[in-house]
Amino acid sequence: MSSISINRTRTLALVAAALIALIAVVSRQWSSTGVDGTPVNAKLDAASSANTYLLTCLGQPIARPSEVALACADANADLKAVDWKNWGGDRAQGTATFEENDCTPTCADGSFHSYPVTVVATNRAVKGGTAQYRSIELHFTGTAPASAPGGSATFDLDNRDGNPETP
């Protein structure tokens, strides 16, 4: 065998080894474990209930808030007297009063109406080193407003325009 064939074979072997290593690194990043090998769920578990938050409209983290603004721009929808039954797991659950402005004839002249709800904070994810709930589900226990057809509504806490998400 000539030295050119040996060098070519060696080069191909090195390239193949490098590709295999690259694939291993990329697949680890896209799997259920982090780059450091820690399972993603373990990272969420490590972010205990003591440091699981909802973000205020100003981006401040708060644990177990007793009030939650769902419409940051105009305060036309919010939760009052939130009583969290559990907090810190994949889902936090509680009860509250949902208050919504009917904006009739305009939002400035509208009336607020109150509705009892069961609250479920969901979409828990680690962001900035802390666990945060990213969505709130409301389940109306009595009459529901027109904005909650079917008796429930989900609010994206990253986009608090006061309008429930549409399925």
Secondary structure as a PSIPRED ss2 file (coil, helix, strand):
# PSIPRED VFORMAT (PSIPRED V4.0)

   1 M C   1.000  0.000  0.000
   2 S C   1.000  0.000  0.000
   3 S H   0.000  1.000  0.000
   4 I H   0.000  1.000  0.000
   5 S H   0.000  1.000  0.000
   6 I H   0.000  1.000  0.000
   7 N H   0.000  1.000  0.000
   8 R H   0.000  1.000  0.000
   9 T H   0.000  1.000  0.000
  10 R H   0.000  1.000  0.000
  11 T H   0.000  1.000  0.000
  12 L H   0.000  1.000  0.000
  13 A H   0.000  1.000  0.000
  14 L H   0.000  1.000  0.000
  15 V H   0.000  1.000  0.000
  16 A H   0.000  1.000  0.000
  17 A H   0.000  1.000  0.000
  18 A H   0.000  1.000  0.000
  19 L H   0.000  1.000  0.000
  20 I H   0.000  1.000  0.000
  21 A H   0.000  1.000  0.000
  22 L H   0.000  1.000  0.000
  23 I H   0.000  1.000  0.000
  24 A H   0.000  1.000  0.000
  25 V H   0.000  1.000  0.000
  26 V H   0.000  1.000  0.000
  27 S H   0.000  1.000  0.000
  28 R H   0.000  1.000  0.000
  29 Q H   0.000  1.000  0.000
  30 W H   0.000  1.000  0.000
  31 S C   1.000  0.000  0.000
  32 S C   1.000  0.000  0.000
  33 T E   0.000  0.000  1.000
  34 G C   1.000  0.000  0.000
  35 V C   1.000  0.000  0.000
  36 D C   1.000  0.000  0.000
  37 G C   1.000  0.000  0.000
  38 T C   1.000  0.000  0.000
  39 P E   0.000  0.000  1.000
  40 V H   0.000  1.000  0.000
  41 N H   0.000  1.000  0.000
  42 A H   0.000  1.000  0.000
  43 K H   0.000  1.000  0.000
  44 L H   0.000  1.000  0.000
  45 D H   0.000  1.000  0.000
  46 A H   0.000  1.000  0.000
  47 A C   1.000  0.000  0.000
  48 S C   1.000  0.000  0.000
  49 S H   0.000  1.000  0.000
  50 A H   0.000  1.000  0.000
  51 N H   0.000  1.000  0.000
  52 T E   0.000  0.000  1.000
  53 Y E   0.000  0.000  1.000
  54 L E   0.000  0.000  1.000
  55 L E   0.000  0.000  1.000
  56 T C   1.000  0.000  0.000
  57 C C   1.000  0.000  0.000
  58 L C   1.000  0.000  0.000
  59 G C   1.000  0.000  0.000
  60 Q C   1.000  0.000  0.000
  61 P E   0.000  0.000  1.000
  62 I E   0.000  0.000  1.000
  63 A C   1.000  0.000  0.000
  64 R C   1.000  0.000  0.000
  65 P C   1.000  0.000  0.000
  66 S C   1.000  0.000  0.000
  67 E C   1.000  0.000  0.000
  68 V E   0.000  0.000  1.000
  69 A E   0.000  0.000  1.000
  70 L C   1.000  0.000  0.000
  71 A E   0.000  0.000  1.000
  72 C C   1.000  0.000  0.000
  73 A C   1.000  0.000  0.000
  74 D C   1.000  0.000  0.000
  75 A C   1.000  0.000  0.000
  76 N C   1.000  0.000  0.000
  77 A E   0.000  0.000  1.000
  78 D E   0.000  0.000  1.000
  79 L E   0.000  0.000  1.000
  80 K E   0.000  0.000  1.000
  81 A E   0.000  0.000  1.000
  82 V E   0.000  0.000  1.000
  83 D E   0.000  0.000  1.000
  84 W E   0.000  0.000  1.000
  85 K E   0.000  0.000  1.000
  86 N E   0.000  0.000  1.000
  87 W C   1.000  0.000  0.000
  88 G C   1.000  0.000  0.000
  89 G C   1.000  0.000  0.000
  90 D C   1.000  0.000  0.000
  91 R C   1.000  0.000  0.000
  92 A E   0.000  0.000  1.000
  93 Q E   0.000  0.000  1.000
  94 G E   0.000  0.000  1.000
  95 T E   0.000  0.000  1.000
  96 A E   0.000  0.000  1.000
  97 T E   0.000  0.000  1.000
  98 F E   0.000  0.000  1.000
  99 E E   0.000  0.000  1.000
 100 E E   0.000  0.000  1.000
 101 N E   0.000  0.000  1.000
 102 D C   1.000  0.000  0.000
 103 C C   1.000  0.000  0.000
 104 T C   1.000  0.000  0.000
 105 P C   1.000  0.000  0.000
 106 T C   1.000  0.000  0.000
 107 C C   1.000  0.000  0.000
 108 A C   1.000  0.000  0.000
 109 D C   1.000  0.000  0.000
 110 G C   1.000  0.000  0.000
 111 S C   1.000  0.000  0.000
 112 F E   0.000  0.000  1.000
 113 H E   0.000  0.000  1.000
 114 S E   0.000  0.000  1.000
 115 Y E   0.000  0.000  1.000
 116 P E   0.000  0.000  1.000
 117 V E   0.000  0.000  1.000
 118 T E   0.000  0.000  1.000
 119 V E   0.000  0.000  1.000
 120 V E   0.000  0.000  1.000
 121 A E   0.000  0.000  1.000
 122 T E   0.000  0.000  1.000
 123 N C   1.000  0.000  0.000
 124 R C   1.000  0.000  0.000
 125 A E   0.000  0.000  1.000
 126 V E   0.000  0.000  1.000
 127 K E   0.000  0.000  1.000
 128 G C   1.000  0.000  0.000
 129 G C   1.000  0.000  0.000
 130 T E   0.000  0.000  1.000
 131 A E   0.000  0.000  1.000
 132 Q E   0.000  0.000  1.000
 133 Y C   1.000  0.000  0.000
 134 R C   1.000  0.000  0.000
 135 S E   0.000  0.000  1.000
 136 I E   0.000  0.000  1.000
 137 E E   0.000  0.000  1.000
 138 L E   0.000  0.000  1.000
 139 H E   0.000  0.000  1.000
 140 F E   0.000  0.000  1.000
 141 T C   1.000  0.000  0.000
 142 G C   1.000  0.000  0.000
 143 T C   1.000  0.000  0.000
 144 A C   1.000  0.000  0.000
 145 P C   1.000  0.000  0.000
 146 A C   1.000  0.000  0.000
 147 S C   1.000  0.000  0.000
 148 A C   1.000  0.000  0.000
 149 P H   0.000  1.000  0.000
 150 G H   0.000  1.000  0.000
 151 G H   0.000  1.000  0.000
 152 S E   0.000  0.000  1.000
 153 A E   0.000  0.000  1.000
 154 T E   0.000  0.000  1.000
 155 F E   0.000  0.000  1.000
 156 D E   0.000  0.000  1.000
 157 L C   1.000  0.000  0.000
 158 D C   1.000  0.000  0.000
 159 N C   1.000  0.000  0.000
 160 R C   1.000  0.000  0.000
 161 D E   0.000  0.000  1.000
 162 G C   1.000  0.000  0.000
 163 N C   1.000  0.000  0.000
 164 P C   1.000  0.000  0.000
 165 E C   1.000  0.000  0.000
 166 T C   1.000  0.000  0.000
 167 P C   1.000  0.000  0.000
